[in-house]
């Protein structure tokens, strides 16, 4: 189960994406540094930021 910033549970769908090896390595570095708990959260955060910029 996932929760939004307000603590409300949200339903998530699975989306398949393709990334370059370099992109995956960079995401793995962020995970290893503890910036994100896992690859999925890193990608979700990137998508949230992109959508926020696009909605301005």
Secondary structure, 3 states (H helix, E strand, C coil): CEECCCCCEECCCCCCCCCCHHHHHHHHHHHHHCCCCCHHHHHHHHHHHHHHHHCC
